[in-house]
């Protein structure tokens, strides 16, 4: 955490930024103290690392939303820009969108509709149901996107490059195009994209509106070719758009505009991870985990948030099946399962977190002994402990139902001390890059996943180390800084070279 800063940053000249990034979450979040003071915490993740690659001298501006009361107060106090001392030197505009509008757009539409559609998570006999209440929610999503479009139009210099991020902001490119036709606009989807038959679960006008929103940009980019192809197929099916192919290049032409489609597979930040994984706090947690696991035991590691798409419960069922069908592993292997609560303001996520804890407890009650606890479940978020688990993993289990990429699958081989085997869902975007050296599984097939865990545990250490080395090389091929700059260069080559 950094010290409190409450004074306003100097206001920038309107329309001054040659590069603008828009995302729901920004590089800083504020905690409101009991005395009304604010404490700023630096953000993390690929976007923060990516934007830092262009440097403050490039004049880039990051537009994000205030996520809570601390953020809203900070945005009001700061005026147009947050204090750079809070943001690592980045120019950040935080939007004070009304709390009710934000919550409805974020929880009820982005996370409860668009996320569910792209991850194909609905229990279709019962859901979804798009009624009058949904139309009110959709209006909030439109207002939220319009607030971003207005701010971006104000910030961007003539002919600037604007990079809009993810499913929260699908309408922004089209809205911004109508406000500022001079801009070069790109949209990046960090999730999978649903195939047409599933995507058309959305109301027809909403399905078309989302696609037209993204097609308002000059370029739409995805984590894998598979998701780009699914988007193109939806455009053809819903809008009657033309899908254009020239060699490996893909584009969509609709209503007189052509939008190029691109693929940028976000990779792990090897330098950061390897350095961070050997700091004293990680060493302390590594020692504690080794004491908890016990000597000479193998480890199957998973690190996930309790998002419904991560498939944690079926992973636990697969581990139970491993113990049932292969008695030689009883007492010899521990499943280190880090399941960090996510989106606990939504009941379905709270229920899922509770089910993870219930199944883990059931396995331990059925198979545990005085000296061996089969599942070491941790539900309190701890990045240093996650890195410690990465280092000691013999097997990494990454079995999402669907995932745009999945960075855990890429991070574990980078950090592993002695090489790990990777059991990976074929429905993770990472499978496109890591599949040759991972053991791929159908995420719904618990029996096959159990067999894959058995195979991974039996893998010859030399083979495991060789595979892990190749996995790490593939996982770091496009680290966050290059990932960001490549998008920028594809959207506006002169800006990419300047970066």
C-alpha positions as CSV (number, residue, x, y, z in Angstrom):
1,X,0.0,0.0,0.0
2,X,1.1,3.5,-0.6
3,X,0.6,6.6,1.5
4,X,-2.5,8.6,1.3
5,X,-2.8,11.2,-1.4
6,X,-5.8,13.5,-1.5
7,X,-4.7,16.6,-3.5
8,X,-5.8,17.0,-7.1
9,X,-3.5,16.2,-10.0
10,X,-3.0,18.9,-12.6
11,X,-5.8,18.8,-15.2
12,X,-4.7,17.8,-18.6
13,X,-5.8,19.6,-21.7
14,X,-8.9,18.0,-23.2
15,X,-8.3,15.7,-26.2
16,X,-4.6,15.6,-25.5
17,X,-3.9,11.8,-25.2
18,X,-2.4,10.0,-28.3
19,X,-3.1,6.6,-26.6
20,X,-6.1,5.9,-24.4
21,X,-7.0,2.6,-22.6
22,X,-10.4,1.8,-21.2
23,X,-11.2,-0.9,-18.8
24,X,-13.7,-1.5,-16.0
25,X,-10.9,-2.0,-13.4
26,X,-8.0,0.4,-13.3
27,X,-4.4,0.3,-11.9
28,X,-5.4,1.6,-8.4
29,X,-8.1,1.1,-5.9
30,X,-8.8,3.2,-2.8
31,X,-9.8,2.1,0.7
32,X,-11.8,4.6,2.8
33,X,-10.7,4.9,6.4
34,X,-12.9,5.6,9.4
35,X,-11.5,9.1,9.5
36,X,-12.4,9.8,5.9
37,X,-8.9,9.4,4.7
38,X,-8.0,7.4,1.6
39,X,-5.3,4.8,1.1
40,X,-4.4,3.8,-2.4
41,X,-3.4,0.3,-3.3
42,X,-1.6,-0.4,-6.6
43,X,-3.4,-2.7,-9.0
44,X,-1.8,-5.7,-10.8
45,X,-2.3,-8.0,-13.8
46,X,-1.5,-7.9,-17.4
47,X,-3.1,-4.6,-18.2
48,X,-1.0,-2.8,-15.6
49,X,2.2,-4.4,-16.9
50,X,1.1,-3.8,-20.5
51,X,0.4,-0.1,-20.1
52,X,3.6,0.5,-18.2
53,X,5.5,-0.8,-21.3
54,X,4.7,2.4,-23.2
55,X,6.1,4.7,-20.5
56,X,4.6,8.0,-19.0
57,X,6.3,10.0,-21.8
58,X,4.0,8.6,-24.4
59,X,1.1,10.6,-22.9
60,X,-1.3,7.7,-22.5
61,X,-4.4,8.0,-20.4
62,X,-6.2,5.1,-18.7
63,X,-9.9,5.5,-18.2
64,X,-11.5,3.2,-15.6
65,X,-14.5,3.0,-13.3
66,X,-14.7,3.7,-9.6
67,X,-15.5,0.3,-8.1
68,X,-16.5,1.3,-4.5
69,X,-17.0,4.2,-2.2
70,X,-13.3,4.8,-1.7
71,X,-12.8,5.0,-5.4
72,X,-15.7,7.4,-5.9
73,X,-14.5,9.7,-3.2
74,X,-11.0,9.7,-4.7
75,X,-12.4,10.4,-8.2
76,X,-14.4,13.4,-6.8
77,X,-11.4,14.8,-4.9
78,X,-9.0,14.4,-7.8
79,X,-11.1,16.0,-10.5
80,X,-10.1,15.0,-14.0
81,X,-7.0,12.8,-13.2
82,X,-5.9,10.8,-10.2
83,X,-2.6,11.7,-8.5
84,X,0.2,9.9,-10.4
85,X,1.8,9.1,-7.1
86,X,-1.1,6.7,-6.5
87,X,-1.0,5.2,-10.0
88,X,2.6,4.4,-10.5
89,X,3.1,7.4,-12.7
90,X,0.2,6.6,-15.1
91,X,-2.3,9.2,-16.1
92,X,-5.6,7.8,-14.9
93,X,-9.2,9.1,-15.2
94,X,-11.5,7.3,-12.8
95,X,-15.2,7.7,-13.7
96,X,-17.6,8.3,-10.8
97,X,-20.5,6.5,-12.4
98,X,-23.6,6.4,-10.1
99,X,-23.3,3.4,-7.8
100,X,-26.6,1.9,-8.7
101,X,-25.9,2.2,-12.4
102,X,-22.5,0.7,-12.0
103,X,-23.7,-2.2,-9.8
104,X,-26.5,-3.1,-12.2
105,X,-24.3,-2.9,-15.3
106,X,-21.5,-4.9,-13.7
107,X,-23.3,-7.5,-11.7
108,X,-26.6,-8.0,-13.5
109,X,-25.5,-7.7,-17.1
110,X,-21.7,-8.0,-17.5
111,X,-21.2,-10.8,-15.0
112,X,-24.6,-12.4,-14.9
113,X,-25.5,-12.4,-18.6
114,X,-22.5,-11.7,-20.9
115,X,-20.1,-13.7,-18.8
116,X,-22.6,-16.6,-18.6
117,X,-23.2,-16.6,-22.3
118,X,-19.6,-16.6,-23.3
119,X,-18.7,-19.3,-20.8
120,X,-21.9,-21.3,-21.7
121,X,-22.8,-21.6,-18.0
122,X,-26.6,-21.3,-18.0
123,X,-28.8,-24.1,-16.7
124,X,-31.1,-23.7,-19.7
125,X,-34.2,-25.4,-18.4
126,X,-34.5,-22.6,-15.8
127,X,-32.4,-19.7,-17.1
128,X,-31.9,-17.1,-18.6
129,X,-35.2,-15.3,-18.6
130,X,-35.1,-11.9,-20.3
131,X,-38.1,-10.0,-18.9
132,X,-39.0,-6.4,-18.2
133,X,-36.5,-6.4,-15.4
134,X,-33.7,-7.3,-17.7
135,X,-34.6,-4.3,-19.9
136,X,-34.0,-2.0,-17.0
137,X,-30.7,-3.7,-16.3
138,X,-29.7,-3.4,-20.0
139,X,-30.5,0.3,-19.9
140,X,-27.9,0.6,-17.0
141,X,-25.3,-1.2,-19.1
142,X,-26.0,1.2,-22.0
143,X,-25.6,4.2,-19.6
144,X,-22.3,2.7,-18.2
145,X,-20.9,2.2,-21.7
146,X,-22.0,5.7,-22.7
147,X,-20.2,7.2,-19.7
148,X,-17.0,5.6,-20.9
149,X,-17.5,6.7,-24.5
150,X,-18.0,10.3,-23.4
151,X,-14.8,10.3,-21.3
152,X,-12.8,8.7,-24.1
153,X,-14.1,11.2,-26.6
154,X,-12.9,14.0,-24.2
155,X,-9.5,12.5,-23.6
156,X,-8.3,11.3,-27.0
157,X,-6.2,13.5,-29.2
158,X,-7.1,13.9,-32.9
159,X,-6.5,10.5,-34.6
160,X,-5.5,8.8,-31.3
161,X,-5.4,5.1,-30.7
162,X,-8.1,3.9,-28.2
163,X,-7.9,0.3,-26.8
164,X,-11.1,-0.8,-25.1
165,X,-11.0,-3.9,-22.9
166,X,-13.4,-6.7,-22.4
167,X,-17.1,-7.7,-22.1
168,X,-18.0,-4.9,-19.7
169,X,-17.5,-2.3,-22.5
170,X,-18.8,-4.0,-25.7
171,X,-20.9,-1.0,-26.7
172,X,-18.1,1.5,-26.4
173,X,-16.4,1.2,-29.8
174,X,-19.6,1.9,-31.7
175,X,-20.6,4.7,-29.3
176,X,-17.2,6.3,-29.5
177,X,-17.2,6.0,-33.3
178,X,-20.3,8.1,-33.5
179,X,-18.7,10.7,-31.2
180,X,-15.2,10.7,-32.6
181,X,-15.0,9.2,-36.2
182,X,-11.3,10.4,-36.4
183,X,-10.1,7.8,-33.8
184,X,-8.5,4.4,-34.3
185,X,-10.5,2.2,-32.0
186,X,-9.7,-1.4,-30.9
187,X,-11.6,-3.8,-28.7
188,X,-10.0,-6.8,-26.9
189,X,-12.1,-9.7,-25.4
190,X,-10.5,-11.5,-22.5
191,X,-13.2,-14.1,-22.4
192,X,-14.1,-16.9,-24.8
193,X,-16.7,-16.0,-27.4
194,X,-19.8,-18.1,-27.6
195,X,-20.7,-20.0,-30.8
196,X,-23.8,-18.6,-32.6
197,X,-26.3,-21.2,-31.4
198,X,-25.5,-20.3,-27.7
199,X,-24.9,-16.6,-28.3
200,X,-28.4,-16.3,-29.8
201,X,-29.8,-17.1,-26.4
202,X,-29.5,-13.3,-25.9
203,X,-32.5,-11.2,-27.1
204,X,-32.1,-10.6,-30.8
205,X,-31.7,-6.9,-30.5
206,X,-29.2,-7.2,-27.6
207,X,-27.2,-9.8,-29.5
208,X,-27.0,-7.5,-32.5
209,X,-26.3,-4.4,-30.4
210,X,-23.2,-6.1,-28.7
211,X,-21.8,-7.2,-32.1
212,X,-22.4,-3.8,-33.7
213,X,-20.8,-2.2,-30.7
214,X,-17.6,-4.1,-31.1
215,X,-17.7,-3.7,-34.9
216,X,-17.7,0.0,-34.4
217,X,-14.0,-0.4,-33.9
218,X,-11.3,-0.7,-36.5
219,X,-10.1,-3.9,-34.9
220,X,-11.4,-6.5,-32.6
221,X,-8.9,-8.9,-30.9
222,X,-9.1,-12.1,-29.0
223,X,-6.9,-14.4,-27.0
224,X,-7.1,-17.3,-29.5
225,X,-8.1,-17.9,-33.1
226,X,-11.0,-20.1,-31.8
227,X,-12.7,-17.1,-30.1
228,X,-12.1,-14.8,-33.1
229,X,-13.7,-17.4,-35.4
230,X,-16.7,-17.7,-33.0
231,X,-17.1,-13.9,-33.0
232,X,-17.0,-13.8,-36.8
233,X,-19.6,-16.7,-37.0
234,X,-21.9,-14.7,-34.7
235,X,-21.6,-11.6,-36.9
236,X,-22.5,-13.7,-40.0
237,X,-25.4,-15.4,-38.2
238,X,-26.9,-12.5,-36.3
239,X,-26.1,-9.5,-38.6
240,X,-25.7,-11.2,-42.0
241,X,-22.2,-9.8,-42.1
242,X,-19.6,-11.0,-44.5
243,X,-16.6,-12.8,-43.1
244,X,-13.4,-11.9,-45.1
245,X,-10.4,-14.2,-45.2
246,X,-7.1,-13.4,-46.8
247,X,-4.5,-16.0,-45.8
248,X,-4.4,-16.0,-42.0
249,X,-6.1,-12.6,-41.8
250,X,-9.7,-12.4,-40.8
251,X,-12.1,-9.5,-41.0
252,X,-15.9,-8.8,-40.8
253,X,-17.7,-6.5,-43.1
254,X,-21.0,-5.2,-41.9
255,X,-23.2,-2.2,-42.7
256,X,-20.5,-0.6,-44.8
257,X,-17.6,-1.0,-42.4
258,X,-14.8,-3.5,-42.2
259,X,-13.4,-4.5,-38.8
260,X,-10.2,-6.5,-38.7
261,X,-10.0,-9.4,-36.3
262,X,-6.7,-10.2,-34.5
263,X,-5.3,-12.8,-32.0
264,X,-2.9,-12.0,-29.2
265,X,-2.4,-14.8,-26.7
266,X,-1.5,-13.1,-23.4
267,X,1.5,-14.8,-21.8
268,X,3.0,-14.9,-18.4
269,X,5.5,-12.3,-17.1
270,X,8.4,-14.6,-16.5
271,X,10.9,-12.1,-15.1
272,X,8.4,-10.8,-12.5
273,X,7.1,-14.2,-11.5
274,X,10.6,-15.8,-11.1
275,X,11.8,-12.9,-9.0
276,X,8.7,-12.6,-6.9
277,X,8.6,-16.4,-6.3
278,X,11.9,-16.3,-4.4
279,X,11.2,-13.4,-2.0
280,X,11.3,-14.2,1.7
281,X,7.5,-14.2,2.1
282,X,7.2,-16.9,-0.5
283,X,10.0,-18.9,1.1
284,X,8.2,-18.7,4.4
285,X,5.0,-20.0,2.9
286,X,6.8,-22.7,1.0
287,X,8.3,-24.0,4.2
288,X,4.8,-23.9,5.9
289,X,3.2,-25.8,3.0
290,X,6.0,-28.5,3.1
291,X,5.3,-28.9,6.8
292,X,1.6,-29.2,6.2
293,X,2.0,-31.7,3.3
294,X,4.6,-33.8,5.0
295,X,7.8,-35.4,3.7
296,X,8.0,-37.5,0.5
297,X,4.4,-36.7,-0.7
298,X,3.5,-35.7,-4.2
299,X,1.4,-32.7,-4.9
300,X,-1.4,-31.8,-7.2
301,X,-1.9,-28.0,-7.2
302,X,-4.7,-25.8,-8.4
303,X,-5.0,-22.1,-7.8
304,X,-8.3,-20.5,-8.9
305,X,-10.9,-18.0,-7.9
306,X,-14.3,-19.6,-7.2
307,X,-15.7,-18.6,-10.5
308,X,-18.3,-21.0,-11.9
309,X,-16.2,-21.5,-15.0
310,X,-13.2,-22.8,-13.2
311,X,-14.7,-26.2,-12.5
312,X,-13.2,-26.6,-9.1
313,X,-15.9,-29.1,-7.9
314,X,-15.3,-31.5,-10.7
315,X,-11.6,-31.3,-10.1
316,X,-12.2,-32.4,-6.5
317,X,-14.4,-35.2,-7.7
318,X,-11.6,-36.3,-10.1
319,X,-9.1,-36.3,-7.2
320,X,-11.6,-38.5,-5.1
321,X,-11.9,-40.8,-8.1
322,X,-8.0,-41.0,-8.2
323,X,-7.9,-42.2,-4.6
324,X,-10.8,-44.6,-5.1
325,X,-9.4,-46.3,-8.2
326,X,-5.6,-46.1,-7.5
327,X,-5.1,-47.0,-3.9
328,X,-1.3,-46.6,-4.2
329,X,-1.8,-42.8,-4.0
330,X,-3.5,-42.9,-0.6
331,X,-1.3,-41.2,1.9
332,X,1.2,-40.4,-0.9
333,X,-0.3,-37.4,-2.6
334,X,-2.0,-34.2,-1.5
335,X,-4.3,-32.0,-3.5
336,X,-3.3,-28.4,-2.7
337,X,-6.5,-26.5,-3.7
338,X,-6.5,-22.7,-3.4
339,X,-10.0,-21.6,-4.1
340,X,-10.2,-17.9,-3.5
341,X,-13.7,-16.5,-3.2
342,X,-14.9,-14.4,-6.1
343,X,-18.0,-12.2,-6.7
344,X,-19.4,-13.1,-3.3
345,X,-22.1,-10.4,-3.8
346,X,-23.8,-12.8,-6.1
347,X,-25.6,-15.7,-4.4
348,X,-24.7,-18.3,-7.1
349,X,-21.0,-17.6,-6.4
350,X,-21.5,-17.9,-2.6
351,X,-23.2,-21.2,-3.1
352,X,-20.5,-22.4,-5.4
353,X,-17.8,-21.5,-2.8
354,X,-19.7,-23.3,-0.2
355,X,-19.9,-26.4,-2.4
356,X,-16.2,-26.4,-2.9
357,X,-15.6,-26.4,0.8
358,X,-18.3,-29.1,1.4
359,X,-16.7,-31.5,-1.2
360,X,-13.2,-30.9,0.1
361,X,-14.4,-31.7,3.6
362,X,-16.2,-34.8,2.4
363,X,-13.0,-36.1,0.8
364,X,-10.9,-35.5,3.9
365,X,-13.5,-37.1,6.1
366,X,-13.7,-40.2,3.9
367,X,-10.0,-40.7,3.2
368,X,-7.9,-38.7,5.7
369,X,-5.9,-40.3,8.4
370,X,-4.2,-39.0,11.5
371,X,-1.0,-38.2,9.5
372,X,-2.5,-37.4,6.1
373,X,-5.1,-34.8,5.0
374,X,-5.8,-35.5,1.3
375,X,-7.1,-32.0,0.3
376,X,-5.3,-28.9,1.6
377,X,-7.9,-26.3,0.9
378,X,-7.2,-22.6,1.4
379,X,-9.9,-20.0,0.7
380,X,-8.1,-16.8,1.8
381,X,-6.4,-15.1,-1.1
382,X,-2.6,-15.0,-0.6
383,X,-0.4,-14.4,-3.7
384,X,2.8,-15.4,-2.0
385,X,1.3,-18.7,-0.9
386,X,0.1,-19.3,-4.5
387,X,3.6,-18.8,-5.8
388,X,4.9,-21.2,-3.1
389,X,2.4,-23.9,-4.3
390,X,3.5,-23.3,-7.9
391,X,7.1,-23.9,-6.9
392,X,6.3,-27.3,-5.2
393,X,3.8,-28.6,-7.7
394,X,4.4,-32.1,-9.2
395,X,1.1,-31.8,-11.1
396,X,-0.9,-28.6,-12.0
397,X,-4.6,-29.2,-12.5
398,X,-6.3,-26.6,-14.7
399,X,-9.7,-27.9,-15.8
400,X,-12.0,-24.9,-16.6
401,X,-15.3,-25.5,-18.3
402,X,-14.3,-22.6,-20.6
403,X,-11.7,-20.0,-20.3
404,X,-10.5,-17.2,-22.5
405,X,-6.9,-18.1,-21.8
406,X,-6.0,-19.1,-18.2
407,X,-2.8,-17.7,-16.9
408,X,-2.4,-20.2,-14.1
409,X,-1.7,-22.9,-16.7
410,X,1.1,-20.6,-18.0
411,X,2.4,-19.5,-14.6
412,X,3.0,-22.8,-12.9
413,X,5.5,-24.2,-15.4
414,X,7.4,-20.9,-15.3
415,X,7.8,-20.9,-11.5
416,X,8.0,-24.7,-10.8
417,X,11.2,-25.7,-9.0
418,X,11.7,-29.1,-10.5
419,X,9.2,-29.2,-13.4
420,X,5.5,-30.1,-13.3
421,X,3.1,-32.0,-15.4
422,X,0.1,-30.0,-16.6
423,X,-3.4,-31.5,-16.7
424,X,-5.3,-29.0,-18.8
425,X,-8.8,-28.6,-20.0
426,X,-9.1,-28.6,-23.8
427,X,-11.7,-25.8,-23.3
428,X,-9.1,-23.4,-22.0
429,X,-7.6,-20.9,-24.5
430,X,-4.2,-21.9,-23.2
431,X,-4.7,-25.3,-24.8
432,X,-4.0,-23.8,-28.2
433,X,-0.4,-23.0,-27.1
434,X,0.3,-25.6,-24.4
435,X,-1.6,-28.6,-25.7
436,X,1.4,-30.5,-27.1
437,X,3.1,-30.8,-23.8
438,X,0.1,-30.9,-21.5
439,X,-2.3,-33.8,-20.8
440,X,-5.5,-32.5,-22.2
441,X,-8.9,-33.4,-20.7
442,X,-12.6,-33.0,-21.3
443,X,-13.5,-30.8,-18.3
444,X,-16.8,-32.6,-17.8
445,X,-15.3,-36.1,-17.8
446,X,-14.4,-36.7,-14.2
447,X,-13.2,-40.3,-14.8
448,X,-10.9,-39.2,-17.6
449,X,-9.5,-36.4,-15.5
450,X,-8.7,-38.9,-12.7
451,X,-6.9,-41.0,-15.3
452,X,-5.0,-38.0,-16.4
453,X,-3.9,-37.2,-12.8
454,X,-2.7,-40.7,-12.4
455,X,-0.7,-40.5,-15.7
456,X,0.8,-37.2,-14.6
457,X,1.8,-38.5,-11.2
458,X,3.5,-41.5,-12.9
459,X,5.4,-39.3,-15.4
460,X,9.1,-39.9,-15.5
461,X,10.8,-36.9,-13.7
462,X,13.1,-36.3,-16.7
463,X,10.2,-36.2,-19.1
464,X,8.2,-34.0,-16.8
465,X,11.1,-31.5,-16.6
466,X,11.5,-31.5,-20.4
467,X,7.8,-30.9,-20.9
468,X,7.7,-28.2,-18.2
469,X,10.6,-26.4,-19.9
470,X,8.7,-26.4,-23.2
471,X,5.5,-25.3,-21.5
472,X,7.3,-22.4,-19.8
473,X,8.8,-21.3,-23.2
474,X,5.4,-21.3,-24.8
475,X,3.8,-19.6,-21.8
476,X,6.1,-16.6,-22.0
477,X,6.1,-16.1,-25.8
478,X,3.9,-13.0,-25.5
479,X,4.4,-11.4,-22.1
480,X,2.1,-8.5,-21.0
481,X,4.3,-5.7,-22.3
482,X,4.7,-7.2,-25.7
483,X,1.0,-8.2,-25.8
484,X,-0.1,-4.6,-25.3
485,X,2.4,-3.1,-27.7
486,X,1.5,-5.6,-30.4
487,X,-2.1,-4.6,-30.2
488,X,-1.2,-1.0,-30.4
489,X,1.0,-1.5,-33.3
490,X,-1.7,-3.5,-35.2
491,X,-4.2,-0.8,-34.5
492,X,-1.9,2.2,-35.4
493,X,1.6,1.2,-36.6
494,X,3.1,4.6,-35.9
495,X,1.9,4.6,-32.3
496,X,3.2,1.1,-31.9
497,X,6.7,2.1,-33.1
498,X,6.6,5.1,-30.8
499,X,5.9,2.9,-27.8
